[in-house]
Amino acid sequence: MSNTASIELDNVFINFPVFNAINMSLKNRFLTAASGGILNRQKDGFVVVSSLQNITLHIAQGERVGLVGHNGAGKTTLLRVLSGIYHPTMGEIRIKGTTTSLINISLGIDPEATGRENIGLRAVMMGQKPSESKKKVDDIIEFSGLGDFIDMPVRTYSAGMQLRLAFAVSTSIRPQILIMDEWLSTGDKEFKERAELRLKEVVRATEILVLASHSKELLLKTCNRIIWLERGEIKMDGEAEAVANAYFK
């Protein structure tokens, strides 16, 4: 059986029900539509927001794929589908390879637990076995630069210290597939430089990268393919420079 990483989506739809909206006013209907989703009224009268519609794509090993689109176009929803957070309302998704999501690096952090305890908690949420995460604890602590604070409750940390801990844990593994929402940047100048180098190492090591960003420069520097989403549908999918020039013109 091949260990090659790949992502396949076949006619994927993501619908969110809008409760208590059977008698939705025209004003509310307009506001919701303006946010990017498509409002549909089903035969039974219930209203749903179609966040993704008819998404069919294949991402192969070695591809660095950028996602572009205005706010509400479906980028974050697609990232969450690829991360396994959302399951398709219709259609199929097939993912081969270990996947790590950096959409929310602070997910799973318990403010009442110590930094050391949170390393284990976050690692488990990322799919690591406790035995695997234990081997990396010392390296994570050293990279975070938290010193003796690692054995203090996270609620005593500053916002910057919390981000340094979350970043150190989240980038401690080398997945086959990496899902990102914007490029991570955190901490003071010294840590930011180390974080930048570490993130580049993770990206280089991964077999597939999917990165949503509003930066044309970053996308062209990082990606060889870009998918342009508009109101939950793929408007354009192709070579990075061609799609970037069309979208950012």
SVG drawing of the C-alpha trace seen along z (x, -y; Angstrom):
<svg xmlns="http://www.w3.org/2000/svg" viewBox="-42 -45 59 47">
<polyline fill="none" stroke="black" stroke-width="0.4" points="0.0,0.0 1.4,-3.4 2.3,-5.9 2.2,-8.8 0.1,-11.7 -2.9,-12.9 -6.2,-14.7 -9.3,-14.1 -12.6,-15.9 -15.5,-14.7 -18.6,-16.9 -18.3,-18.2 -21.0,-20.4 -21.1,-21.9 -24.4,-23.2 -25.2,-24.8 -28.8,-24.9 -30.1,-28.3 -32.5,-27.7 -35.5,-29.9 -35.1,-31.3 -38.2,-30.0 -39.7,-33.5 -36.4,-35.2 -36.8,-38.8 -35.5,-40.1 -33.0,-42.3 -31.6,-39.4 -31.5,-37.3 -29.5,-40.1 -27.0,-40.5 -26.3,-36.7 -25.9,-36.5 -23.5,-39.5 -21.2,-37.6 -20.4,-35.0 -22.7,-32.0 -25.5,-31.1 -28.9,-30.9 -31.2,-28.1 -34.7,-27.3 -35.3,-23.5 -38.6,-21.8 -39.5,-21.4 -39.1,-25.2 -35.9,-25.1 -33.1,-27.5 -29.5,-26.5 -26.3,-28.4 -24.3,-26.6 -20.7,-27.4 -19.2,-25.1 -20.8,-23.9 -19.7,-21.2 -16.0,-21.2 -14.1,-18.7 -10.3,-18.7 -7.2,-16.5 -4.1,-17.6 -1.0,-15.4 2.3,-14.9 4.6,-17.8 2.0,-20.4 1.9,-23.7 -1.6,-25.0 -2.7,-28.5 -6.4,-29.5 -7.6,-32.9 -11.1,-34.6 -12.7,-37.4 -13.9,-36.9 -16.8,-34.5 -15.8,-32.8 -15.4,-29.4 -11.6,-29.3 -11.8,-28.6 -14.6,-26.1 -12.5,-24.2 -9.5,-24.2 -11.6,-22.7 -12.9,-20.1 -9.3,-19.1 -8.5,-19.1 -11.3,-16.7 -13.2,-19.3 -16.2,-19.4 -17.6,-16.5 -19.3,-16.9 -23.0,-17.3 -22.8,-15.7 -19.9,-14.3 -16.8,-12.4 -13.4,-13.3 -10.4,-11.0 -7.2,-11.9 -4.0,-9.8 -1.3,-10.8 -0.9,-12.2 -2.4,-15.7 -1.7,-18.6 -3.7,-21.8 -2.3,-25.1 -5.6,-26.9 -5.9,-27.5 -2.6,-26.7 -4.0,-27.4 -6.7,-24.8 -6.6,-22.3 -4.6,-24.6 -5.9,-24.4 -5.2,-27.7 -5.4,-25.8 -2.8,-23.2 0.9,-23.9 2.8,-24.5 4.4,-21.1 1.0,-19.4 -0.3,-21.4 2.4,-20.0 0.9,-16.6 -2.7,-17.8 -2.0,-19.7 0.1,-16.8 -2.7,-14.3 -5.1,-16.7 -2.7,-16.7 -2.8,-12.9 0.4,-12.1 0.8,-9.2 1.8,-10.1 5.0,-8.1 5.9,-10.1 5.2,-13.5 7.3,-12.6 10.4,-12.3 9.9,-15.9 9.1,-17.6 12.6,-18.9 13.1,-20.2 9.7,-22.0 10.5,-23.6 13.9,-24.8 12.4,-26.2 9.6,-28.0 12.1,-29.8 9.7,-29.7 12.3,-28.5 10.8,-27.8 7.4,-29.1 6.9,-25.8 5.8,-24.4 3.4,-27.3 -0.3,-27.4 -0.8,-28.8 -3.2,-31.4 -0.2,-33.1 1.4,-33.5 1.3,-36.7 -0.4,-36.4 3.0,-36.3 4.1,-33.4 1.0,-31.4 1.6,-31.8 5.2,-30.8 4.1,-27.6 1.4,-26.8 3.7,-27.5 6.5,-25.3 4.1,-22.4 2.3,-22.8 5.5,-22.8 7.1,-20.0 5.9,-17.3 6.5,-16.8 3.2,-15.8 2.7,-14.6 -0.1,-17.2 0.0,-20.7 -3.1,-22.9 -2.5,-26.6 -4.7,-29.7 -2.2,-32.6 1.5,-32.4 2.2,-32.2 4.2,-35.0 4.5,-35.5 6.6,-36.7 9.4,-39.2 12.0,-39.8 14.4,-37.0 11.6,-34.4 10.0,-35.6 13.2,-34.9 13.5,-31.4 9.8,-30.7 10.2,-31.8 13.0,-29.3 11.2,-26.5 8.0,-27.1 10.0,-27.0 11.5,-23.7 8.1,-22.2 6.8,-23.4 9.8,-22.0 9.4,-18.6 5.7,-18.3 4.5,-16.5 1.4,-18.7 0.8,-22.2 -2.6,-24.0 -2.2,-27.7 -5.0,-30.3 -3.6,-33.8 -4.4,-37.4 -0.7,-38.0 0.1,-37.7 3.8,-37.9 3.6,-35.0 1.5,-32.9 3.8,-33.3 6.9,-32.6 5.4,-29.5 2.8,-27.9 2.9,-26.4 -0.8,-26.2 -3.7,-28.5 -7.4,-27.9 -9.7,-30.9 -12.9,-30.4 -16.0,-32.7 -19.2,-32.2 -18.3,-28.6 -17.4,-27.5 -14.1,-27.2 -13.9,-30.1 -10.3,-29.4 -7.7,-26.6 -4.3,-26.6 -0.7,-27.7 0.0,-30.1 1.1,-33.1 -1.8,-33.0 -4.5,-32.7 -2.8,-35.3 -2.6,-37.8 -6.3,-37.2 -7.4,-37.5 -5.2,-40.4 -5.5,-42.5"/>
</svg>
